[in-house]
Amino acid sequence: MKEKSYDREAAVEYARTWAFKRNPAYLDFEKLGGDCTNYASQCLFAGSKTMNPAKTFGWYYYSASNRTPSWTGVRYLYNFLTNNKGVGPYASETDRNKVSPGDIVQLGRADGTFYHSPVIVAVTAEDIFVAAHSYDAYMRPLSSYTYDRARFLHIDGVRTW
């Protein structure tokens, strides 16, 4: 496998372009439990240009009926990104002071259940700004959300064949 860098600018540009509309290449999961992680995966794909085709533990979307749970499920995306040793993007959990545009933040409840996956599009000394589907947003301050916990996923790189 080869290593390549994650194109953060491409991920953020995709986030900006599709924040308030839907890319017709992907099913809109808004009425099927939410579209946030589907949108986050699309942004990640824009920045990585590489999917992981492994059936059970991979990360891909070929159609609404041919995709992995990690493409659309909050906890499954976390598990894929933090455990991926194969092709595709991979990440490490970090603190809020070490994130960059193109990274992911997942919001959760006090019980440890995480339910939302916004994409980080800007970072300043005052706040982190995100883009998201399921309550569509672009440049929304993270501080404007109500949540009990947050985990920050820094995309470390991308592996290809």
Disulfide bonds with the S-S distance in Angstrom:
none
